[in-house]
Amino acid sequence: FGQVPCLIVDGVELFQSAAILRYVARRYDASGTLYPRDEGAAAQVDGLIDQVKDMLQGWGPLRYRERFGFPKDLFPDEAQERCQIYYLSDTLPRHLDYFAKVLQAEPGSQWLCGGAQPTIADFLFATAIQTNFIAKDWGVKVDIPPVIAAHVAALYALPAVKAFKAAEAKGK
C-alpha cells in the first residue's frame, strides 16, 4: 500500500502491523504463545489488537493528516493543535484506563491476556505507547497509568527485545 510497515518474506510482500505480527508469530513461534492456536484465545488477542487500533484511530490523522486525506486547507495547523490537545488529554486517557483495567484483571500477570508470556497484542500495545506517548513530548502532559508503564517496561526488558533494540541502536 505504499507505506510502512512492510515485510518481504520469500518474495511476498506482507503489509499492515497486525497481519505481519500474526504471520511472524504463526511461522516462528513454536510455543504458540505469541498468537495462540486456540481460537478463543486468538480471538481475545485479535480483540485487543483491534482495541489498540481504535485507540490510535484519531492519532493517525492528527499526526499524518495528508496521508489520511486531510490537506492543510481542510485541517489547518490551529485545528490540528486543538484536536491533539483534546486527544492527549481526553481520548487517550479513556483508552489507557481501559487497558489498565485489562492489565489489572489478572494480578499474577503483567500481560494483556493474563498469561505467563506476552502475545502479539502486548507487542503492538507496548510499542505504540512507548513510541507515540512515552518517548515523545507533545507539549501536553500524558499520564501513563503505572500498570501500563510497568507493562511497557516489562516488554522492553524481555531478553529478545533488549537484544533487538541493542542491534537496532548499532544500525544492524
Secondary structure as UniProt FT lines:
FT   STRAND          6..9
FT   TURN            10..11
FT   STRAND          12..15
FT   HELIX           17..28
FT   TURN            30..31
FT   HELIX           39..56
FT   TURN            57..58
FT   HELIX           59..63
FT   TURN            65..69
FT   TURN            72..74
FT   HELIX           77..86
FT   HELIX           87..91
FT   HELIX           92..104
FT   TURN            107..108
FT   TURN            112..113
FT   HELIX           120..129
FT   HELIX           130..134
FT   HELIX           146..156
FT   HELIX           159..169
FT   TURN            170..171
//
